[in-house]
Amino acid sequence: MNACAARSGPIVAVLFCLLQSGGVAFAQFHHRAKVQPAAPSASLTFMKRDGTCVDGPIATITPKSVTVQPPQKAPVTIQRSDLLRVTQEDAVLFSARSSWADVEAVQLSPHESFTVKTRKGQLIQGRPLSVSDNGFFYRRFLWLKRRYLKKQIVAVDYLRMKPASPAFDYFTQEAPALLFFYPEFYDRLAGLEGHVPVRLYDVLLHEDNAPLKCSQR
């Protein structure tokens, strides 16, 4: 939570800190404010457990729910217990299921990686050479390679880049030349924008590898 709080500027960062840390994070946030008013945020896709999806930025967030503002529609409130996944474009921002298929589906950006925890308590962080249904394959030094089998792994976190701010998205789409004057551009260029851990696989949860597709919006 401390790492999350240190980077919590846009409301999207608040969502990560609350949802990714589970009920404990929601309880801690509840001590500070029962309802958190939201500044404009980038559009996200919220998938419910029944397969329906809602697209839009966050309007408000509470310890037990999030309210989304779809374009030209009434706000939609989703209970945390009903929320299955949150994505921005093709990148997962939050997942309530344990899925090895989701781990395999991740397309790492240049500054992204995984954190893998083994049954022996090891924490392996870095970009693997490959990920398959058998596990992770890493390069160690110039000549040494190491494989971690799925049966040796207890948890996998996707360390994804912190989402861009609404202003950065606006400049990227409407006035890319102005990015030269925007500090966030240089942070992202150097990989200093920060990361958000997204738990995709956990042996303590039931493994669910079913394909996810929005049944309706």
N, C-alpha and C positions, 0 to 999 in steps of 0.2 A: 504493500500500500504506500510506503514512503516513496518508492521509486515512481509510482504512478502519480502521487500527489505533486511531486516535484515538477512533473511535466504537464500538469493539468491546466491547460489554457483553454483550448476549444472544448465544447461540450462532448465531442466524440471521445476525448481522453477521459472524461468523467465516466462515460459509459463503460470503457474498458476497466477502469478501476473498480467499478461497482460489480459488473457482471462477471468478469474473469475471476475475481476473488471469491465469488459465491456468496452465501448467506452472511458470512462474517463481514464482508465488505459492505453489504447492504445495511447491516446493523450498525456499523461504525458510522456510515454516512448519515443514518437516521438520527444520530445524536446531534448532528450539526444542523440539519434542515429536513423537515418532513417533505417539502416539495422544492425541487431545485429549478428555478426558472432558467430557460435555456436561451443562449445566444444563437443566432443563425448558424447552422452546421451543414456540412456536406450531406448529400443525399445517400441514404443507406437502404439496404433491403433487409427487412425483418421477416423471418420465416417462423410461422407458428407450428406447433406439433401436429396440427391437422393438415399441414401442407399449404395453407393459404399464406400469401405474402403481402406485405405492405411496404411501399416504397416512399421514401421521403426523409427529410431531416427530423431530428428530435425536437419536439416542442417542449416537453417537460419530462422529468425523470424523478421517481420516488423510490424508496427502498424496495417496493414490491411490484412496480410497474414502470412502463415507459410509454409515453404518448408520442405518436408519430404524426407529422403533418403532411399527408399526401398532397400533391399539386392539385389545386382547384377542387378539393374534397374536404369533408369534415374530418377533424382529428380522430385518430384511432388509438385507443389505449389497449396495450397488451400486457397481461399479467406475466410476471417473471416465470411463473410455473408453466406458462403456455409457450414460452419462447424457446425455439430450438436452435436457431442460428441467426447471426447478423453478418452481412457481407457488404463490402464496398467494391463495386465492380466484380472482379473475380476473386478477390482476397477475403478470406475469412477473418472476421474481427472478434467473434464470439461463437462458441459452440457448446451446447448443453449435452452433447453425446460423445461417447468414446468410439472413434472410428479409425481403423487403420487405413481404410480407403481414402479418408480425408487427408491423412498424412501423405499418402502416395500422390494425391492430386495436387499438392502444393507446388506452385511454380515460383521458385525463389528468385526475388529480385537481387541485383548485385550486392546490396548491403544486408541481405536477410540470411537467416540460418535457422538451425534447430537446436534445442536443448534436449538431450536424451538422458533419462535416468534409468540405470540398470538395477537388477535385483541385488547386486553387491553394493549399491549405494554410490556408484560412480556417476558423475555428471559430465557428459560429453557435449560440448558446444562447438558448432562450426558447420560448414557447408559440406555435406556428404558428396562422395562421387556419384552415388546412386542410392535410391530407395526402392525397395521391392516388397513383395508380400513375405519375403524371408527376413527382412530387416534392413539395417543401414550398412553402407560400405564407405569407409573413410580412408583418405590418404594420410599417412603419418610420416613426416619427413619426405625426402625425395624418392625413396625406394620402398618404404614400408607401407603396407596397406593393412587395414584392420576391419573385420566384419563383426557387427553386433547383431546377433540373431533376434528375431522378434520375441522368442521365448525368454530371452535374457532381459527384455525391456519392460519396465513397469509404467513409464510415462513419457510422453513426447509433447514438447511445447514448440509451437511455431513462433519464432521471433520475427515478427513482421514490422516493417517500418511504420512509424507513427504516421497516421493519415495526414494529408496536406490540409492546411487551413482553407476555409471558404475563399479567402482573399487570394491565396496562391492558386487555387483552382480557377478562379475568375481570370487572373492574369494569364494563366496558361492557355485558356481557351479564347479570351477576347483580346488580349494585348501582350503576347509573349515577349515582345521587345522590352517591355517594362520590367520583366523579371530581373534584368540587370541591376535595377535599383532596389530589389526586394531581398532583405537578408535571408529569408527562408530558402531562397534559391541556392545560395552558397552552402547553407547547412545541408541541404539535400544532395548537393553535388559532392560534398565531402563525406556524406554518410553520418552526419552529426545530428540528424533530426530526432534521434531516439528510437527505441523499439518498444513494442508491446507484446508480451508473451501471451499466446493463445493456446490453451490446452486442447489438443486434438485427440489424444489417446491416453487412457488411464485404465489399468487392469482392474481397478477397484469398481469400475462401472461395467455394465453390460455392453459388450461390443456390438455396434450397429453399423453395418457397412452397406445398408440399402441406399440406392441412388436417391438424391434429393432433387426435386423439381417442383416449382410452384404450381399448385393445382389451379389457382386463380389469384387475381390481384384485385 
